[in-house]
Amino acid sequence: MSLLDGARGSLTELSRPERWVLGVSAAFALFLLAALLTGALGPTYFLFLVGLAGMYALLSFGLNAQWGFTGLINFSVAAFFGIGAYGSALMTADSSPIAGGFNPLVGLVVALVVAFVLALLIGIPTLRLRADYLAIASLGLAEVVRLIVLNERWLTNGSAGLRGIPSFFQGWPVLSTFPEAMPGLRLVVIPGSPILLETSFWQSLLNVMLVLTFAGVTYLVLRRAHRSPWGRVLRTIRSDEDLARALGKNTYSFKMQSFILGSLIMALAGVFYTHLNLYVGPGDLDPITTFYAWVAVILGGSGSNRGALFGGIVIVTIREGTRFLNDVALPIDPAPLRLLLIGVVIVAVMRYRPQGILPPQRELIWPSAVDGGGTPETPDSGVREQKGGGSNE
Amino acid sequence: MSEGALPKQDAVLRVDDLQKSFGGLAATDHASFAVERGTITGLIGPNGAGKSTLFNLISGFYEPDGGTVEVNETDVTGMEPYQVADHGLIRTFQTPRKLEGMTVREAMLVGPRNQPGESFVKLFAAPGTVAERESTNLAEAERILEEFEIDHLATQPATDISGGQMKLVELARAMLAEPEVLLLDEPVAGVNPTLAKKLKDQIRRLNEQGTTFLLIEHDMEFVMDLADPIVVLDQGSVLTEGSPEEVRSDDRVIDAYLGGGT
């Protein structure tokens, strides 16, 4: 069930952590609104942050589909993210050494296909083995991809990176000229500090719409998959792969599907990043991205899609929020604080809430089956006696 | 040496000359026997006789060094466990497997084989079919839980029930996979007498309804009362085979259990 569904229901139906998250989110939204209205936070920059949050949410969705659903340990989130970013940049950028100038939709398709092939290549030798082998192989893969991007200049422009990347909507009717066509707006909420909405604002708005579409579709797909028999097999594999095999499930195939699905979502995040940042370089493949995605998933609660969403937003808040610490006179340089803060958050979560903030907690059965099944919803009063009587431990 | 290789008319499971060694130790040493359709066949033997190895070989978890396993006249030797399961052979495990984060009925729903909802594409291409089968499966799961008299546990977390109840759930889930032959690895190990009796009654009832069982069990009273015939395994090969009475009065069996064998 999504955060939205929960909010629509009565508040008392929500669990404590859900209410807590809802409260903090609402307070945070109010704070952002206030910052926007007073002009402390530029609207264009705000939209950029929303875009980043969406991107991190996608990365955590991808990792959640692998680790959270199936228990696959993938340390090459940054590689698949980079494949997505470079795949679409190489197709669309002016400075691309191989192709360039294609419609961004072509870039999207190429990026996804390359990510698919790479996931397949790394999955074939490792997914038949124990979970740790994928972990080790993926650790290596991340470095291999990064070093290829850095060194193969004929292919990737090397350390110079790729510039001249168009917006995602270039070549689309209406949307490609939308930012220029929109009039500049000047809003005065508080006298003396007007808010200017210009071309760059509308461009950012388009980007936000794009990432919301990506993330929204991904979320809906994952939600359906998670509560389906397909997702149930993945969850069985996560708990006990031998049990799944004994019950006739081709676990290798299921693990492969889960791994590919997650990798495609990570590549999607990369595609969006390319058109948000309009520049990609080898630095975008640094392992820190992998680390952030893991923190987001663990923080949100492994296996929970809304947890991954929440975790992604928290990561961006910490990453970007710490920039403002520069304004506060601190005796130390705040830049390294980001990682420190994330470390502190992880330690605190592990200590006080090892299952994450929003772990999956509801029964995951195809919804219409439960509604139509006419099932006894709550156990009757005899449960406890029966349980006591029947227990042998 | 073993009379188990005698051809049987209607064997749902046939093990022929099966071998498996671990570093020079023959855990399964030319074992041959057959499980006739409609029986509850017991597999007994002292500790280390190779019962669990045999189970793992039959169900595809180990690959044999030699010999064949046939399920329903189909050679399944060397197949993956899921393929063996697809031929109608389902197994349970000695220690109940825990499914974290699932309710009992969710854990039950893993049982049915070849669900349309297990195809990622069909989740989106044919959600109607998925929902329909899920409803049928859920109703069936609840019916079986009811038959097992554990329907009050349906919405409990699958990890919060007692060990004995887990054994019942495991058996119930295996039934959802519609096995032709069900391999039970120590179904009553660590289960209190009340639940053990319940398990026995259930196995008997399911057998009357047509499921064939092969079970490993250390509880002699339990297995002698329930199973017929009984296959006795010692040092990896079949020592003897017969009705409970025959097995009980066989000196070789007593020797094997008392460690007097040469």
Contacts between the chains, C-beta under 8 A, distances in Angstrom:
chain1	res1	chain2	res2	distance
A	221	B	124	7.6
A	224	B	123	5.7
A	224	B	124	7.3
A	224	B	127	7.9
A	225	B	120	6.6
A	225	B	123	6.1
A	228	B	117	4.9
A	228	B	123	5.0
A	228	B	130	6.5
A	229	B	109	6.9
A	229	B	115	4.5
A	229	B	116	7.9
A	229	B	117	3.3
A	229	B	118	4.8
A	229	B	130	7.2
A	229	B	133	8.0
A	229	B	134	6.6
A	230	B	117	6.1
A	230	B	118	5.3
A	230	B	119	6.9
A	230	B	120	5.3
A	230	B	123	6.1
A	232	B	102	7.7
A	232	B	106	6.6
A	232	B	109	6.2
A	232	B	110	5.8
A	233	B	110	6.8
A	233	B	118	5.7
A	235	B	99	7.3
A	235	B	101	6.8
A	235	B	102	6.7
A	236	B	99	6.2
A	236	B	110	5.0
A	238	B	100	7.6
A	239	B	97	7.3
A	239	B	98	6.5
A	239	B	99	4.8
A	239	B	100	4.9
A	239	B	101	7.8
A	239	B	102	7.9
A	240	B	97	4.4
A	240	B	98	7.2
A	240	B	99	6.9
A	242	B	61	7.1
A	242	B	81	7.8
A	242	B	93	7.2
A	242	B	97	7.3
A	243	B	93	7.1
A	243	B	97	4.2
A	243	B	99	7.5
A	243	B	110	7.7
A	244	B	110	7.2
A	245	B	60	7.9
A	245	B	61	7.5
A	245	B	80	7.3
A	245	B	81	4.0
A	245	B	82	5.4
A	245	B	85	7.6
A	246	B	59	6.4
A	246	B	61	7.9
A	246	B	81	5.8
A	246	B	85	6.4
A	246	B	90	6.8
A	246	B	91	5.1
A	246	B	92	7.5
A	246	B	93	7.2
A	247	B	85	6.3
A	247	B	90	6.9
A	247	B	110	5.9
A	247	B	111	6.1
A	247	B	113	7.3
A	247	B	173	7.5
A	247	B	174	7.8
A	247	B	177	5.7
A	248	B	82	5.0
A	248	B	85	3.3
A	248	B	86	5.4
A	248	B	90	7.4
A	248	B	113	4.5
A	248	B	114	7.5
A	248	B	177	6.3
A	249	B	82	5.6
A	249	B	110	7.9
A	249	B	118	7.4
A	250	B	80	7.3
A	250	B	82	4.8
A	251	B	82	7.1
A	254	B	118	8.0
A	257	B	120	5.6
A	261	B	120	7.5
A	303	B	101	6.8
A	359	B	101	7.8
A	360	B	101	6.1
A	361	B	101	8.0
A	363	B	102	7.9
A	363	B	103	5.0
A	363	B	105	7.8
A	363	B	106	5.9
A	363	B	155	6.9
A	364	B	102	7.8
A	364	B	106	6.4
A	365	B	105	7.4
A	365	B	106	6.2
A	365	B	109	6.8
A	365	B	134	6.9
A	365	B	138	6.6
A	366	B	117	6.5
A	366	B	130	6.2
A	366	B	131	5.5
A	366	B	134	4.0
A	368	B	131	4.5
A	368	B	134	7.8
A	368	B	135	7.3
A	369	B	131	5.7
A	369	B	134	3.6
A	369	B	135	4.3
A	369	B	137	7.7
A	369	B	138	5.1
A	370	B	138	7.0
A	372	B	131	8.0
A	372	B	135	5.3
A	373	B	135	5.6
A	373	B	138	4.6
A	373	B	139	5.8
A	373	B	142	7.4
A	374	B	139	8.0
A	375	B	105	7.6
A	375	B	138	6.8
A	375	B	142	6.0
A	375	B	154	7.1
A	376	B	142	7.8
A	376	B	151	6.9
A	376	B	154	6.6
A	376	B	155	7.8
A	377	B	155	7.2
A	378	B	155	6.8
A	379	B	152	4.9
A	379	B	153	7.2
A	379	B	154	7.3
A	379	B	155	6.1
A	379	B	156	6.7
A	380	B	152	6.3
A	382	B	152	6.3
A	383	B	152	5.1
A	383	B	153	7.7
A	383	B	156	7.7
A	386	B	152	5.9
A	387	B	153	7.8
A	387	B	161	7.4
A	387	B	162	7.2
A	389	B	194	7.7
A	390	B	162	6.1
A	390	B	164	6.5
A	390	B	165	6.0
A	390	B	194	7.1
A	390	B	195	6.1
A	391	B	162	3.9
A	391	B	164	7.3
A	391	B	165	7.6
A	392	B	162	5.6
A	392	B	163	6.0
A	392	B	164	4.6
A	392	B	190	7.0
A	392	B	191	6.0
A	392	B	192	3.6
A	392	B	195	6.4
A	393	B	162	5.4
A	393	B	163	5.4
